[in-house]
Amino acid sequence: MNIQAEKIHLAKLLLETENPKIIESIKKIFKKDKTADFWDDLPVEQKEEIDKALLEIKNGEVTDYESFMEKHR
């Protein structure tokens, strides 16, 4: 069976069902398929902080791990 025929068959099955559990299961499948990028869920403040940190890294404004740890031991 080709993909178009499969989709038509599934649509018919969906239209004929009266089982809410099946419909809910199908909805969950489609929600999982549309996984969002975590970036879209971050608050604006966190995005700004990340962008600022990336700019600092790009400009060489970094401290290596050992130097940082020496100050805090």
Steps between C-alpha positions, in 0.01 A plus 500: 500500500631848422517782755195686367285188518625435855409853608151467349453166673609643835276804456202271438582297811527818706169633370326172582632460855302604803777403741639814670812310613598435138449865411705612801779256408513638148515857633793404725685350205465822303607712799816290539570543130504878541778515758590859570848634530576564868613851405142594418393413857765708676403832657635812329734570794672162463536545124663838558742353756597221262551745214713718729712200603551398138614852416745495793641169376532639149687804636738281699360613835538159661678346796633148486378251757824470698537877542142527615540216750822644645312816600228300678703240690 
